[in-house]
């Protein structure tokens, strides 16, 4: 048997209800609380990101193709959407679905309310399965074989403002010359809680109504939405390509900027600031591939660029969670340093005896390292138990609710990511274990004669 491990085990059994035992329990509790807090924070953060991204992807998909224009108007310029990517999406292995859309500005007028809206026209190719999570009442639009559907979907916000329910008729006036209006029936009510972008202004209807109002042909639309299969990309290859392009831009900026005094420090700073976002990199890579097959007068935009404020907010949440993890690690490490120093001080006579008997510093350090690792493992066990237990209860019973107008959802979401959980355990274990090497170096300074006489 390993001598260091044997001595460490005997020490643990001999502690009983001593002061060291209390300190060790505090160390285990601090590690458990720290890991549990990290697990809960990261799973909630990833839950927020996943839930909000899915809402946006369900409403606008990953890529948007429109006619290039210098105008910032709501309504797009029409183009013939029967292009290669629409007719033959299987030619692009990373594309899951393509659908047409158009927007038209208007207003809803009732006896008591008048409010501006944006009519989003969609066709029978619309992916209902992805949008179904946001449809809270009624049914999706029924598209007839001929003519256009007079059914629309209202958001919960708009429906409450005009006091409309499923099955009610509404009058929508469209801005054009001459002005036109249509009496439409509310087929269903959707809710994404993204009021600033969708719920407060967008109603969904038949694209053929927009084509009729604008005198467009049946093959014209305002744009195409492209849904990507992000799982088709290899993470490592995507990272390598993204980093290569990033580093090329950095080198060009440094060489073209005469104000750069130290090229090495600028390069190091650029490396530190590099951040890899899988979804962003996949969308940009897909956009580059698709742009080679479309006309030059078509403009392609990622949904991340279109709704950049939301994604920057999500990045800010991720940054705050990472800062929390650093704070947790600092607190846990300081506690473990204190615990090991107390253990060494309490066992000073034992250290002196072992040194007098010829034990090397490395052997004695290993004794305390084994004790420290034992505490870490116990802390990780209870930390996982508490953290995963809290996440399970929240995921199952939705205990903690939120204000959807502030957080875009009505409860705290949990995204189960076992790779994240394992990584957090590894980070905590490795960090604390490395920190344990510092206080154990104090053992080499202990004089065996003074240590034996220590009281």
N, C-alpha and C positions, 0 to 999 in steps of 0.2 A: 504493500500500500504506500502511496505517496506520503512522505513524512509530514510535509506542510499541510496537506489536506487532513491527515490524522489529527495533528495538533489543533487545527482550526475546528474540527468537529468536536473534539473534547472540550474546547473552550466554550462552544455554543451550548453544549449539554450542561456545563458547569455554571453557566451564568445564572439560571434560575430567575429570581426576582431582583437581581442586582440592578445597580444604576445603569450599567451597560445595556441590560435587557430593555430598560425603558427607552434609552436613547436609540437602540436598534429598532424598536417598534415605531418610534417617531420617524426614523429614516425610511422604513418601509411604507408608512402612511404618506410621507411627502412624495415618494416616488410614485405611489399608486395614484394619489390625487393629481400629480403633474401629468402622468400618462393618460389618465382618464379625461382630464381637461383637454389635452391635445387631441385625443381621439374624437371626443364630442365636437370640438371646434372644427377639425378638418372635415369630418363627415357632414356637419351642418353646412360648412362653407361649400363643399362640393355639391351638396343637395341644393343650395341656393343657385349655384351656377347651372347645374343640370336642369332644374325646373324652369328658370327664366330663359335659358337658351332654347329649351324645347318649345316654350310658348312662342318665342320669336320665330324659330324655324318652322313651327306649325302654321304661322300666319304669313311669313314671307319667304321661307326656305333659305338656302345657303347663298345662292348667287342670283343676281337680277340682271337681265339683259334688256336694255331699252334703246330706243333711237337716240343717237347723240344730239344734244341740243344745248344751247347756252342759257336757256330759260330755266328758272327755278319753279315753274308752275306745277300745280298738282297733277294736271293732265299731261299725259305723255304724247309724243308725236307717233302716229301709227306707222307700222311696217308689216310686211308680210312675214308672219311668224312660222310659216312652213319651211323653215330652213333645215339644214342637215341635222342639227342637234335635236330638233323637235321630231323630225321624221324617222330618225335612226339613232335614238339615244344609246342603244346597245353597243354602238361603235366606240363609246367611251366607257370603259369598265368601271369608272368611279362614279358614274351618274346612276341614280336610282329612279328619278322621275322628273319629267318636264311638263309644265303647265302654263297656259297663257293667262294674262290678266290685263285689265285696263282700269284707270281711275277717272272719275268725273265729279266735279264739284257741284254741289247743290245745297238745298236747304229743305228741312221738314217743317211743314206748317200745319198747326192744329188750331183749334179754337182759342187756346190759351197760350201756346208756345210757338216760337219760331227759332230754329237753331240750324246753324250751318253744319253740313256733313260732307264726307267724301264717299262716293259710291264706288265700291271696288267690284268690278265685274269679273267673274270667273266662269269657266266653262265646265263641261262634263268631265274634262280630264283632271279636275281638281281632286287632290288626294284627301278624301274625307277622313280616312283613318287617322291621319296625323293631326287633323283639326278636331277630331271627335272629343278629345279631353277638354276642350274649351266650350263645347256646345252643352249648355246646361238645361235648356228647355226646348221642346218641340223637335223638329226634324230639319235636316239639311234641305237645301233648295231642290225641287224636282225640275229637271230639265226636259221639256217636251221635245218631240222629234222635229217639230216645225215651229216657226215663230220664236218667241222668247218667253221666259218664265216671268210672271209678275210677283213672284215670291222673293222675300229678302230676309236676311238675318240682321237683327238689331243687337247691339251690345246691351248689357244690363244697365249701364249708365244712361244711354240714350233712351232706352225703354222706360226707365224710371222718370226721366225728365219730361217726356211727352205722355206719360201715363198709358203706355201701350202694352198689350199682352199678346201672347201667341194667338193667331187667328184674326187679330184686328187689322183694319185697313188704315193705311197712312197715305198722305199725299206728299210726293217729293217733287220739288221744283228744281230744274236743272239750269245752270247758268250757260246760256248760249243766245245767239241772235238768229231768229226770235226765241224768246224763252219758251221752254216746254215743261210740262208736268206729267207725272204718271201716278195713278192710284195703284199702290202695291200692297200685298198682304204679308203680314209678319208670319213667317214659317217657323222661326225659332229664335232663341236668345242665346248669345254667346257671352263669355266673360273670360278675359285673359288677365284682368287686374292691371294691365299695362295701359292705364288710362291716358297718359300723356302722349302715347304713340298710336293706340288703336281704339280702345273702348270709347273714348270721348268724342270720336269723330267719324269712325269708319262703319259703314253698313255694307253688307255683302249681298250681291245680286247676280243676275245673269249677264254675262259679257255681251250677249247678243242685243240686249237693251242699249248698251253703250254704242255698239256698232250701228244700230238703227238711228239713235239720236245724232250721231256724228256723221252719218252717211258713209260709213266704212263698208268695205266688202267683208264677206264672211271669213276671209283668210287674214284679215288685219287685226292687230291687237296693239296695246300700248307697251307690252313687254312680255318676257318669259321669266318664270321662276324655275330655278334648277335645284332639285333636291339631290344632295350628294350621299354616297355611301362612304362615310369617313372610315369605316373599318377596313376598306380596301387598301388603305395606305399602311406601309410599314413604318413604325415609329422611328426606328434608327435611321433608315434611309431618308425619311422626311426631315429629321433633325439635321442630318449631315448636309442635305441640300440647302436647308434654311440657314444654317450657320455659315456655309460657304458663301452664300449671297450676302449675308450680313457682314461678314469679314471683308469681302470685296468692297462693299460700300464704305466701310470704315477706313480701309486703306486709301481709297480714292479721296475721301473727305480730308484725311490727314495730309496727303500729298498736295491737295489743291488749296489747303488753308495755310497761308503764310504766317498766321499768328500762332501756330503750334510750336512751342518752344522745345518740348521734350516728346519725341515721337514714341518712345518706349512707355512713358507714363500714360500718354493718350491711348495707346493700344491696350494697356492693362485696364484702364478705366472703361474702355469699350467692352472688354471681355466681362468685366464685373456687371455692367449694365445689360448684357445680353439676356433675353428672356425667351424661352421657347414655349409657344402656345400651339398645341397640336391642332386644334380646330382651325385656328387662324392660318397656320402653315398649310394645312390640307386645302382650305378654301382658296388660298392664293395660288397654290400649285395647280389646282383644278382650273382656276381662271386663266392661268397662262396657257394651259393645254387647249382650252376651249377657244380662246381668243384667236388661235391660229386657223380655226375653221369657220369663223364668222366674218361678215363684211366689216370694212374699216369704219363705216358710219354707225356701227352699233357699239353701245357703251356697256361695259360689264362692271358690276359693282358687287362686292361682297356684302352680306347682311351686317357683318361686323362694322364695316365702314359707314353704312347707312344709319345704323343705330349705335354710333360710337360711344354716346354718353352712357348707355346701359353697360356696355362691355368694359368701359373704363371704371365704372362703379364696381363691377364684379372683380376687376383686377385690384382695386383698392381694398376690397374685402380680403382677397387672397394675401395681400401684403400685410394687412393687420393680423391675420391669423399666423403668418410666419413670424411676425414680431412677438406674438404671444408665445409661440413655441420657444423662441430664444430666451424669453424671460423665464419660462418654466424650467428650461435646462439650467439656467444660471442659479435659480433658487435650489433646485435639486442637487446640483453640484456643490454648492456652498454647504448644504446640509450634510452631504456625504463626506466632505472634507472634515467638517466638525466631528462627525461620528467616528471616523478613522483616527483622528488625533486624540479624541477622548479614549478610544480603545487602546491606543498605544500607550498613553499616559497611565491608564489603569493597569496595564500589563507590563509596566516598566521593569519590575523585578523579574518577570518571566523572560523578557528580552535579555536582561543581564545574565540570567542563568544559562540560557541557550548560547549566548556568545561565549561565556566562560567554558562551556562544554565543547566549543569549537564550531558552533553553527555559523554559517556564512550569512551575511546581510541579506542575500537574495532569498535564502530559505525562510528567514524570519519575515521578510516582506511578503513572501507568498502566503504565509499564514494569515496575515491581515487582508491580503487581496482576496483570498478564498472567502473570508468572512464578508468582505464587501460585495463580492459577486453573489453570495447567498442572499444578501439583503436586496440586491438589484433584482434577482430572479423573483423573489417573493413580491417585491413592489410591482414588477411587471405583471405578475399573475393577478394580483388584486386590482391593479389598474385596468387591465383588460376586462376583468369581470365587471367592474363598476362602469367603465366607459361604454362597453358594448351593451351592458344591461340598460343603461339610460337611453342609448340610441334605439335599442329594440322597443322599449316602452313608448318612446316618442313616435317611432315609425309605425307602430301597431295601433296606438290609441290616440295619437295626435293631441297629447296632453297640453303642450304649449302652443297657444294660438297667437296670431299676429294680426295687425291692422293691414288689410290687403291694399289700401290706398297708399300706404307708406312703404310696404315691403313687397308688393306685387304678388302676394300669396297670403292665404288665411291661416296657415300653420307653419311651424318650423319643419323644413324638409330634411330628410336623411338620405344620403347617397352611400350605399354600401360599396366600399372599395377595399377589398382585402389586401391589395398591393400597398395602399396607403397605410393600413393598420400595421402590416408587417414592417414597412419602412419606418414608421414612428417607433416601433419597438426596437428596431435595430439602432436607430439614431440615439434613443435614450440609453440603451445598453452600452453602446460603444463610447458615447460621450462621457458618461459617468465612470465607466471603467478606466478610460484614459486619465480622467481627473483623479482617480484613486491612486495613481502612481505618484502623484505629488506629495501627499502627506506621508506615504510609506517611506519616502526618502529620508524622513526624519530619523528613521531607525539607525541608519549608518552613523549618526552623530552621537548615539547613546554609548557612554562608557560603561563597560560591564561591571567594573568595581563600584562605581557610583550608583549604577542601576540596582545592584544587589542590596546596597545599603539604603536604597530609596524607600521612603515611607510617607 
